[in-house]
Amino acid sequence: MNEGAYAFEGGCDCRRVRYRMTDNPLFVHCCHCRWCQRETGSAFALNAMIEAERVELLCGEVDVVHTPSCSGRGQNISRCPECRLALWSTYAGAGELIRFVRVGTLDDPDRFPPDIHIYTQSKQPWVMIPAGVPVLDAYYDRETYWPQASLQRRRALLAKVGRAS
C-alpha cells in the first residue's frame, strides 16, 4: 500500500469477489453515453479511474468479458463469476494499466462523487447535474480537467511501462 494512502474496499453482491483500492482514484467519470446506459441498465455509469497496480484482489477471481464499445475497440469488463456484477473495466486506450472501478461496488461509494459528467448530449432529461461540476457533451482533454497530482501519477505509470503520454 502507498505511504499515507487510504484503502477503499468493495466487492460484488454475493461477496465472492472482494477488492481494495490502495489510493484515491485519478479521476471519477459520470458517463451518460448510450453505451453506458445500455450496459448498466441505468442512466449513467460512475467510474473511478485508478492504476491497475493500486487495485488488489482480496478474495475470489473475476471473469473478464470483452464487450463492444462506441470506439469500436471494445472494453474488458471484470465480473464476479457467480452474481455477474461488473466490478471494473479496462479500455483499449490505457489497456490493462488503468481500471475503471464501478463506484457503486465500493463499500462507501459516497466518497467518490463525479469529477466530471461526460457525453451529456445523450443524458436522460430527468437527470439533474449539480452546479460546479464540469459538464461536457462528449469526452474531454485530460490536461484541462485532471488535477496535477493525477496527471503526474499517470505520467509515472506510463514511464514505468515505457509508454509516452
KEZA-585982 format. One record per residue (C-alpha): residue in one letter; x, y, z. Coordinates in pm, whole numbers, plus 50000, padded with zeros to 5 digits. Each point is the difference from the previous one (the first is absolute). Example, Ala and Ser with C-alpha at 12.3 -4.5 7.8 and 13.67 -1.06 7.14 Angstrom:
BEGIN
A512304955050780/S501375034449934/
END
This chain:
BEGIN
M500005000050000/N501255035249923/E501485019850286/G497265021350159/A497394987349756/Y496494990050080/A498424966349935/F496544996749852/E498434965649984/G497194987149788/G498594969249838/C497114982649836/D496514992650130/C500694964050099/R503325009850167/R501914973449807/V502275027149858/R501515026950223/Y502575026249901/R501825029950145/M501045032649836/T503245009950175/D499795036749906/N497565026749895/P498864998049638/L501715020649733/F496645013949888/V496324990550019/H497845000149685/C496255000349984/C499344988549645/H496585005949848/C500644983749661/R497454975549860/W502534971450021/C500385005150376/Q496255003750041/R499404967249820/E502824981750175/T498925010550351/G496265000149938/S500025034450159/A500425036549910/F503815000850021/A503164982150112/L502095013750287/N503634988949970/A503025007650219/M503124998849785/I503014985650184/E503264982749916/A499444962349974/E502974994450232/R498075019050269/V497084975749992/E500544968650206/L497814969349970/L499314989550360/C498014968649926/G498464982249707/E500805002749633/V498355020249724/D498764989649659/V501135024449732/V497385005349732/H500855018949681/T497125022149887/P499605024549711/S500335037450051/C499205030849797/S503715004049909/G499914966149829/R502934988150214/G497864985550277/Q500524997250371/N500794971850240/I497584998050290/S501094981050311/R496994982750153/C499334977050291/P499654964849856/E497104992750237/C497715030950016/R501415015149674/L500295035050148/A502385023049808/L502835011650231/W502285018749759/S500865004249634/T503095006149794/Y499935017649664/A502254998249695/G501485034750055/A501744992350331/G499914962449963/E500444980850322/L501825029050170/I496915018850118/R496864985350152/F496645017249988/V498614988150334/R496215001150029/V499525024250289/G496774983050105/T501954968250083/L502005017950272/D498924994850361/D499905037950036/P499055013149654/D499115034350141/R503755007550024/F500355004649626/P497485023249835/P500635007949632/D502805023949910/I498435004449657/H496874990749803/I500734988549645/Y497964991749691/T497165020650135/Q498565005249649/S498264966550067/K499295006050369/Q496544990150117/P497995032550026/W498904993050357/V503574997050132/M500965032150179/I503715007950017/P501135021150296/A501555034049939/G503765002750015/V500804966749831/P501335001649641/V497464988249741/L501064990749647/D498034988649697/A502684974249916/Y503434990650139/Y502565025150132/D503635010650001/R501684983150296/E502585027950037/T497195025350046/Y497934981350261/W502184976050198/P501765012350315/Q503775003649964/A500644972050251/S497954975849787/L501805010649682/Q503324993550174/R498874965550114/R498934991849645/R503325011949856/A501914979150258/L497944969349911/L500585004449627/A503735006250054/K500254968050202/V498654979649711/G501865019849736/R497045017649840/A499745036649908/S497025020550122/
END
